[in-house]
Amino acid sequence: MVQRAGVLAALAALILTGPAGAGERPRVVSLDFCADQYVLALADRDQIAGLATGPDDAHSALRARAAGLRRVRDNAEDVLALHPDLIVRSFGGGVRAQGFYARAGLAVHDLGYAGSFEDMEAVIARTAQALGQGERGTALIAQMRADLAAAARPGARARALYLTPGGVTTGSGTLIHAMIEAAGLENAAASDGAIGWTSLPLEALVLDPPELIITGFFDQPDIAADHWSQTRHPVLTRLLERTPVIHLGGAMIGCGHWTLAEAARQVREQADSLLEPGS
């Protein structure tokens, strides 16, 4: 009852304060670390009323920019107390967040799902427009295209296996697959017919090992390989010992945003170095 009263009081204050005036850039609260990346990249600092992550959050690719900004819990009372003009979210607040904040009179910008780099461009453009930062969005799209162009330079089309600490890989139909393809490499799991996220095909790896391994999230302290993970299987440990490996930070590939293009560029550059004759 006390919490409900607090939410109602905050809502009343929000209604009395009103939204930003015409032409003003909205004050924004972000509800999850994926939404944080868009807000940190596109908004002015004085637009940001609250973020889900701080400068110490390993999941955030732009965590350094969060220093000095307010961190807000994914809690309706705390969010409403900040009197934002706009809520930006990906998964934060759960499935009912959009409807709840809309009923509270707040604009909600849902990033939506990006299944390709083309989709990402659309998400960037829409989010930049919502934040009143169209030029910044255009620049970010140009940066992403430049990274993809660099990733597409000629190089060996090696078979690459993507690997997570939990022993999961991906076939076609995911952004990681799109990143591997953008780097000019062949996704080993997809070439074996896998679609989406799947367990490692250990027997197939023995019969037809990849030329390159790309790891993701091994740097995340809360995502570790447990005792039963396939990453501890002797087949895989031997494969890791004799196969060139490219390590990608989880913050770079954890959300559907432009840093996946940067990851593609880094993969292409490292693949060229690792796969050179005599390297």
C-alpha positions as CSV (number, residue, x, y, z in Angstrom):
1,M,0.0,0.0,0.0
2,V,2.8,2.4,0.9
3,Q,4.6,1.6,-2.4
4,R,1.4,2.2,-4.4
5,A,0.9,5.5,-2.7
6,G,4.4,6.5,-3.6
7,V,3.8,5.6,-7.2
8,L,0.6,7.6,-7.3
9,A,2.3,10.6,-5.7
10,A,5.1,10.5,-8.3
11,L,2.6,10.2,-11.1
12,A,0.6,13.2,-9.9
13,A,3.8,15.3,-9.7
14,L,4.7,14.2,-13.3
15,I,1.4,15.2,-14.6
16,L,1.6,18.7,-13.0
17,T,5.2,19.2,-14.3
18,G,4.2,18.2,-17.9
19,P,6.4,17.0,-20.8
20,A,9.2,18.9,-22.4
21,G,8.2,21.9,-24.5
22,A,8.1,21.8,-28.2
23,G,11.5,21.8,-29.8
24,E,13.2,20.7,-26.5
25,R,15.2,17.5,-26.4
26,P,13.5,15.1,-24.0
27,R,14.9,14.1,-20.6
28,V,15.2,10.4,-20.7
29,V,15.4,7.4,-18.5
30,S,16.8,4.1,-19.8
31,L,15.6,0.8,-18.3
32,D,18.2,-1.7,-19.3
33,F,21.9,-2.0,-20.4
34,C,21.0,-2.4,-24.1
35,A,18.9,0.8,-24.1
36,D,21.7,2.5,-22.2
37,Q,24.1,2.1,-25.1
38,Y,21.8,4.0,-27.4
39,V,21.1,6.7,-24.9
40,L,24.8,7.1,-24.0
41,A,25.8,7.2,-27.7
42,L,23.1,9.6,-28.9
43,A,21.8,11.8,-26.1
44,D,23.4,14.9,-24.5
45,R,24.5,14.3,-20.9
46,D,22.0,16.8,-19.6
47,Q,19.2,14.9,-21.3
48,I,19.9,11.7,-19.3
49,A,17.9,11.6,-16.1
50,G,18.8,8.0,-15.3
51,L,20.5,4.9,-16.6
52,A,20.2,1.2,-15.7
53,T,24.0,0.7,-15.7
54,G,27.0,2.5,-14.2
55,P,30.7,3.0,-15.0
56,D,31.5,-0.3,-13.4
57,D,29.1,-2.5,-15.3
58,A,31.0,-5.0,-17.5
59,H,27.9,-5.5,-19.8
60,S,28.0,-1.9,-21.0
61,A,30.2,-1.1,-24.0
62,L,30.0,2.6,-23.2
63,R,30.2,2.3,-19.4
64,A,32.9,5.0,-19.1
65,R,30.4,7.6,-20.4
66,A,28.1,6.7,-17.5
67,A,30.5,8.1,-14.9
68,G,28.7,10.8,-13.0
69,L,25.2,10.0,-14.3
70,R,22.4,8.8,-12.1
71,R,21.7,5.1,-11.9
72,V,18.1,4.1,-11.5
73,R,16.5,0.9,-10.5
74,D,14.0,-0.8,-12.8
75,N,11.2,0.3,-10.4
76,A,8.2,2.4,-11.4
77,E,8.3,4.6,-8.3
78,D,12.0,5.5,-8.8
79,V,11.5,6.1,-12.6
80,L,8.5,8.4,-12.1
81,A,10.2,10.3,-9.4
82,L,12.8,11.5,-12.0
83,H,10.0,13.2,-14.1
84,P,11.4,12.0,-17.5
85,D,9.8,13.0,-20.8
86,L,10.8,9.7,-22.4
87,I,11.5,6.1,-21.4
88,V,13.9,4.1,-23.6
89,R,13.9,0.4,-23.2
90,S,14.8,-2.9,-24.8
91,F,13.8,-5.5,-22.3
92,G,13.8,-3.4,-19.1
93,G,10.6,-3.3,-17.1
94,G,9.3,-6.5,-18.5
95,V,6.5,-7.0,-21.0
96,R,4.1,-4.7,-19.3
97,A,6.4,-1.7,-19.1
98,Q,5.3,-0.1,-22.3
99,G,1.6,-0.1,-21.3
100,F,2.2,1.0,-17.7
101,Y,4.3,4.0,-18.6
102,A,2.0,4.9,-21.5
103,R,-0.9,5.0,-19.1
104,A,1.2,7.2,-16.8
105,G,1.4,9.7,-19.6
106,L,5.0,9.0,-20.6
107,A,6.3,8.4,-24.1
108,V,8.0,5.1,-24.3
109,H,10.6,4.3,-27.1
110,D,11.0,0.6,-27.5
111,L,14.1,-0.3,-29.4
112,G,12.5,-3.4,-30.9
113,Y,14.4,-6.3,-32.4
114,A,17.3,-5.9,-34.8
115,G,17.9,-9.1,-36.8
116,S,20.4,-7.6,-39.2
117,F,22.7,-4.6,-39.7
118,E,20.1,-3.0,-41.8
119,D,17.6,-3.3,-38.9
120,M,20.2,-1.7,-36.7
121,E,20.4,1.3,-38.9
122,A,16.7,1.7,-38.6
123,V,16.8,1.4,-34.8
124,I,19.6,4.0,-34.6
125,A,17.7,6.4,-36.8
126,R,14.4,6.0,-34.9
127,T,16.1,6.4,-31.5
128,A,18.1,9.4,-32.6
129,Q,14.9,11.0,-33.8
130,A,13.1,10.3,-30.5
131,L,16.0,11.9,-28.6
132,G,16.1,14.9,-30.9
133,Q,19.6,13.9,-32.1
134,G,19.1,13.2,-35.8
135,E,22.6,14.3,-36.8
136,R,24.2,12.2,-34.2
137,G,22.3,9.2,-35.4
138,T,23.4,9.8,-39.0
139,A,27.0,10.0,-37.8
140,L,26.7,6.7,-35.9
141,I,25.2,5.0,-38.9
142,A,28.1,6.2,-41.0
143,Q,30.6,4.9,-38.4
144,M,28.9,1.5,-38.5
145,R,29.0,1.4,-42.3
146,A,32.7,2.3,-42.2
147,D,33.4,-0.6,-39.9
148,L,31.4,-3.0,-42.1
149,A,33.3,-1.8,-45.2
150,A,36.6,-2.4,-43.4
151,A,35.4,-5.9,-42.4
152,A,34.5,-6.7,-46.0
153,R,38.0,-6.2,-47.3
154,P,39.4,-9.3,-49.2
155,G,40.8,-12.0,-47.0
156,A,40.8,-15.8,-46.4
157,R,37.3,-17.2,-46.1
158,A,38.1,-19.5,-43.2
159,R,35.5,-21.7,-41.3
160,A,35.0,-20.0,-37.9
161,L,33.3,-21.5,-34.9
162,Y,31.6,-19.2,-32.4
163,L,31.9,-20.3,-28.7
164,T,30.4,-19.1,-25.4
165,P,31.5,-20.1,-21.9
166,G,28.3,-22.3,-21.6
167,G,29.2,-24.4,-24.6
168,V,26.7,-22.7,-27.0
169,T,27.3,-21.7,-30.6
170,T,25.1,-20.2,-33.3
171,G,24.0,-21.2,-36.7
172,S,22.2,-18.9,-39.2
173,G,19.6,-16.4,-38.3
174,T,21.4,-14.5,-35.5
175,L,23.3,-11.3,-35.3
176,I,26.5,-13.2,-34.4
177,H,26.1,-15.1,-37.6
178,A,25.7,-11.8,-39.5
179,M,28.8,-10.5,-37.8
180,I,30.8,-13.6,-38.8
181,E,29.5,-13.3,-42.4
182,A,30.3,-9.5,-42.4
183,A,33.9,-10.4,-41.5
184,G,34.1,-12.5,-44.7
185,L,34.2,-15.8,-42.7
186,E,32.1,-18.9,-42.9
187,N,30.1,-19.8,-39.9
188,A,31.0,-23.4,-39.2
189,A,27.8,-24.2,-37.3
190,A,25.7,-22.7,-40.0
191,S,27.5,-24.6,-42.7
192,D,26.6,-27.8,-40.8
193,G,22.9,-26.8,-41.0
194,A,22.4,-25.3,-37.6
195,I,19.8,-22.5,-37.3
196,G,19.8,-20.2,-34.3
197,W,21.4,-20.9,-30.9
198,T,22.5,-24.5,-30.4
199,S,24.9,-26.7,-28.3
200,L,28.3,-27.4,-29.7
201,P,28.3,-30.3,-32.2
202,L,31.3,-32.1,-30.7
203,E,31.3,-35.1,-33.1
204,A,31.2,-32.7,-36.1
205,L,34.1,-30.8,-34.6
206,V,36.2,-34.0,-34.4
207,L,35.4,-34.9,-38.1
208,D,35.7,-31.4,-39.5
209,P,37.4,-28.9,-37.1
210,P,37.2,-25.2,-37.8
211,E,40.1,-23.1,-38.9
212,L,39.3,-20.4,-36.4
213,I,37.5,-20.0,-33.1
214,I,35.7,-16.8,-32.0
215,T,34.9,-16.6,-28.3
216,G,32.4,-14.3,-26.7
217,F,31.6,-13.4,-23.1
218,F,34.6,-15.1,-21.6
219,D,35.5,-11.8,-20.1
220,Q,32.2,-11.5,-18.2
221,P,32.6,-12.2,-14.5
222,D,29.0,-13.5,-14.1
223,I,29.1,-15.7,-17.2
224,A,31.4,-18.6,-16.4
225,A,31.8,-22.1,-17.7
226,D,30.6,-24.5,-15.0
227,H,31.9,-28.0,-14.4
228,W,29.5,-29.5,-16.8
229,S,29.9,-27.1,-19.7
230,Q,31.0,-28.5,-23.0
231,T,33.8,-25.9,-23.0
232,R,35.5,-28.3,-20.4
233,H,35.2,-31.3,-22.7
234,P,38.6,-32.8,-23.7
235,V,37.6,-32.5,-27.4
236,L,37.1,-28.8,-27.1
237,T,40.0,-28.1,-24.9
238,R,42.3,-29.8,-27.4
239,L,40.7,-27.9,-30.2
240,L,41.3,-24.6,-28.4
241,E,44.9,-25.5,-27.9
242,R,45.7,-26.0,-31.6
243,T,43.3,-23.6,-33.3
244,P,43.8,-19.8,-33.7
245,V,41.4,-18.0,-31.3
246,I,39.9,-14.5,-31.5
247,H,38.4,-13.2,-28.2
248,L,35.6,-10.7,-28.3
249,G,34.4,-8.8,-25.2
250,G,30.8,-9.6,-24.2
251,A,29.9,-5.9,-24.0
252,M,30.8,-5.5,-27.7
253,I,28.4,-8.3,-28.8
254,G,25.8,-8.5,-26.1
255,C,23.2,-6.2,-27.7
256,G,21.9,-5.5,-31.2
257,H,23.9,-2.3,-31.8
258,W,26.7,-0.8,-33.9
259,T,29.5,-2.4,-31.9
260,L,28.8,-5.6,-33.7
261,A,30.1,-3.9,-36.8
262,E,33.2,-2.9,-34.9
263,A,33.5,-6.6,-33.8
264,A,33.3,-7.7,-37.5
265,R,36.1,-5.3,-38.3
266,Q,38.3,-6.6,-35.5
267,V,37.6,-10.2,-36.4
268,R,38.6,-9.6,-40.0
269,E,41.8,-7.8,-38.9
270,Q,42.8,-10.5,-36.4
271,A,41.8,-13.3,-38.8
272,D,44.2,-11.9,-41.4
273,S,47.0,-11.8,-38.9
274,L,46.3,-15.3,-37.4
275,L,45.8,-17.1,-40.7
276,E,48.8,-15.6,-42.6
277,P,51.1,-18.4,-43.8
278,G,53.8,-18.9,-41.2
279,S,51.9,-17.0,-38.5
